[in-house]
């Protein structure tokens, strides 16, 4: 089992904290894309 965390690279205090718990930095790339929801919720008819 593996736990992955995502932290902002400039947040040294958080990085140091997780390193003290045994986590290590991996040279992976995290990619993301914000998308607009395309779900239409119909209104209830009375």
C-alpha positions in Angstrom: 0.0 0.0 0.0 1.2 3.5 -0.7 0.0 7.0 0.4 0.6 9.9 -1.9 0.5 13.5 -0.8 0.4 16.7 -2.8 1.9 19.8 -1.2 3.0 23.2 -2.7 6.7 22.9 -3.4 7.4 26.2 -1.7 5.9 25.1 1.6 9.1 24.0 3.3 7.6 23.6 6.8 5.0 21.0 5.5 7.7 19.3 3.5 9.9 19.0 6.5 7.0 17.8 8.7 6.2 14.9 6.3 9.8 14.0 5.8 10.0 13.6 9.6 7.2 11.0 9.3 9.2 9.0 6.7 7.8 10.5 3.4 10.2 11.3 0.6 10.0 13.5 -2.5 9.5 11.6 -5.7 10.4 13.1 -9.2 6.8 12.6 -10.5 4.7 15.2 -12.4 1.2 15.9 -11.1 -1.1 17.2 -13.8 -4.6 18.6 -13.4 -7.3 20.4 -15.3 -10.2 22.3 -14.0 -13.4 21.6 -15.9 -16.8 23.2 -15.8 -19.5 20.9 -14.6 -21.8 19.8 -17.5 -24.5 18.3 -15.4 -28.0 19.8 -15.8 -30.3 19.2 -12.8 -33.9 19.6 -13.8 -36.2 21.7 -11.6 -38.9 19.9 -9.7 -42.4 20.4 -11.2 -45.1 21.1 -8.7 
